[in-house]
């Protein structure tokens, strides 16, 4: 029997709706929306311009690093060092500018350090076959220690002649939008484009889905793994540069615990820890949910120590959702 145009359109609409309802990212986004609506009525300060400005700005640092982490997780790996890499890159930037060098030189030095760390990660993991967990756990300690050595374990807050430029870079705004938010959106669009429309992105998904099959089909697995870890370290370095400009000072405890928040944001947003699934938009949504949770605790008068419980619960729900989806797919 011939299929009419109306039937075809109806089938596509049902397929689109089913896809959305089966999407973890969609439900997390709905949770963010519902939470924002609830908090707008439950408190007098949530929906204020100042608070919304702070939320959007604060979420950017986790979100930017989560974009790089998402690529790593999609490929089937993990990077536990991002918090310490952020700290080290921030410190390299600060120490370089404190010594009298310009903003461009400081940024170049910080990015070079980030790429070098990512390269070491990739080489050890892809070519020597070392476990990503062990390699990046070691770097978590090494990078933090190097940051302490570089600064003498002191606070760096004087950035030389180009100090005002750095503060404007991370703490300024454009047309009422915080600069970090603009950077986050640009990086998210770039990451989304790479994952969706480039051969590199397809290869990353293929490696995470089945590395052996990807190798047999000619995917350059090892070089792509190296590139993925370099991107992850680079995202941490960029976040460190931006956060330094926002805070106006650098301490050796900056970025402590960030790796857990970043992994949580990626997983909550739909990235599968077994690899092969994840999106740039999901990383942003996951980071947004974490920031809304953090922000709401104070507004509702709940002890901030409960934050870890709420985030951990969100991770468990996300994993259970992914598990149920995989079972349904196999059936």
Protein Blocks (a to p, Z undefined) as FASTA:
>chain_A
ZZdfklmmmmmmmmmmmmmmmpmklmmmmmmmmmmmmmmmmpmklmpmklmmmmmmmmmm
mmmmmmmmmmmmmnopacfklmmmmmmmmmmmmmmmmnopafklmmmmmmmmmmmmmmmm
mmmmmmnopafklmmmmmmmmmmmmmmmmnoopacfbebjmlmmmmmmmmmceehiafkl
mmmmmmmmmmmmmmmmmmklmmmmmmmmommlmmmnopafklmmmmmmmmmmmmmmmmmm
mmmmmnopacfkgoihklmmmmmmmmmnopafkgoiacfklmmmmmmmmmmmmmmmmmno
pafklmmmmmmmmmmmmmmmmmmmmmmmmZZ
